[in-house]
Amino acid sequence: MEQKKRVMLVFGTRPEAIKVAPLVKAFQKHTDRFETVVCVTGQHREMLDQVLHLFDIKPDYDLNIMKQGQDLYDVTARVLTGLRDVLKEAKPDVVFVHGDTSTSMSAALAAFYQQIPVAHIEAGLRTHNIYSPWPEEMNRQITSRISVYNLAPTALSKENLLKEGIDEYTITVTGNTVIDALYMVLDKIKSDKSLQSEIKDTLLESGLPGEMVEDFMSPLPNKRKLVLITGHRRENFGDGFINMCNAIKTLTEKYPDVDFVYPMHLNPNVRKPIKEIFGEAAVSKNIEEKSSDSNIHFIEPLEYLPFVYLMNQSTLVLTDSGGIQEEAPGLGKPVLVMRDTTERPEAVDAGTVKLVGTNYDLIVSETSRLLDDQEYYNSMSQANNPYGDGQACERIIEFLHLGFN
């Protein structure tokens, strides 16, 4: 009888958790071949716990590294030393890490120190600029040097790895697990009326006006267009973020009949310029303090489930996030990326994503074009999503099974 292999999946941030969760669930279905161990670092504590709850995942190990005021040195050191004893106790046959976080890089290094093979989910993304995005670009390059199994989401990612001298037999193209997660969540929302009610309550509690939320829940199409905005990248803090905010303010004034919704990151470097440009009342949690006729809605950060729901309701997305560049096209939503570089050029080539940087004029002109020009909008919204079909997890499991045999 074939001996089961013990796989450990390590993750610590909300984006990692979203993309690794469907793989955890997939491994747990294959109990005849694998024993699944989950270790979380808690790099994002509260947001991580939300995703664990959503996907009903109970970690076997929790490093709980989150400390107020910690920096990259602290995160890296705590993950590295925390995993030392965990790996010795669990003795996994392979350690899975995801993407480009400090958790991923440190976990890969910890496994390497104990000569445990590393499998890298979402391997091969590159900007080739070690400071953009920072520190993610260097995190993923270091992880690639350590990994034994390179699970590339696209053919371009595979090509990046081959150019760096990674052996081809260690690489497979799987699609991106975020699409697996997205489809799982959408199915959950559609089939569960109580979940829809919870989402409605969450959106109301976040600060969205009641009439807007009721409009979302109506079976009739939403009459007003909606621009969904996210922004939190370190490299945009300062002048870049001020440009972004000024552009958004201009757009809200130019399009009074369009709603702009911005779930604000908790980082003060995000909230401070928003308050300075839009005023304290605009970001107040007290809905009575806000202008009733305002079309800009700053709300508290959303859990993954209501965020996916809101993204599905949106007309287009303005973001500096990485994962949203993959998720939104899966829902047919054009994406304008407020970054100068992207490690996901496939979406740019496919026409679902466009880079606008933190350039005030570009943000205003490209958003305006999508809102005004239906033909241009359709060309982006109907382009094929290059990030997969929702079967990435099964491809990963089969590749790993072959690698063990």
C-alpha angles and dihedrals in degrees: 000000000000113000116238117247119226113228123190121200115200123193138146114176131068095248090050092048092052092052097041097043096077089050091052089052091046093051090048089059091057098062090146091067108022143041108209123214122183123202122181124191099198093229084150103029110182096029091047092052091053091059093045088055094047093054094035095239120158112197119227090207130025118187091186093201097164112126128167113260095011120156134202092279090056095046093048095046095046094049093046096049094037093056094049094081095032092058092046090053100040096041096199121193090220136009119216119208128175134226125309113324126126086248090057096047094045093046091051090051092048091052091047091054088059093041093243114150115251125217113202116207113205092018124175104036109144143173091173089224109106092204098050113093093014127235093354098074093057092041092059094043091053091046091052091056090055101041124104094187116045112195104193118193095209142018089253091056089052090050090053090054093047090052088056092055098257110156111255094223089064093056131079130172109231109161117244121300089217088076089053088053093045094053092045091054095045090052089050093052095046095049100042119069093183089055090053089052091050090051090051091052092047093052091049092048090049090064104263115142116258095237091055093051091047088052090053091052094047116106087227118087116270107264096207125062117241128210112198115205133193129171132166112127117141093221090060095054113117120016094004092057092045089053090051092051094047091050091050091049091052091050093050089054094044093049109037091165093056121083119225116199122190120181098203122225113234093238111114089221086067099041099044098064091041090056092046094051102035100028133244094277093059092061097037117127088218104089091200090064092057124088109261093216095048116122095198114085118191108191138174119272113284130224116245096262099055090039091057088048091051092046089052089053094049129100095212140346131235110195149144091205125115103214095048088063086066101036102046095054087053086063094044094254121142113232128211109197116212094208132094093227136028132198087206103068091151090080091049090051091046090052098239094107134042128191115229099161117202090306109138094209095047094048091051097042097045094045089048091051092052091049095046106033113063094185091054090046092052092050089061100035095049098045116115116265107240093202102081152267104277095267099099095111095056091049090052093050093049092048091051092046090054090047091056093049 
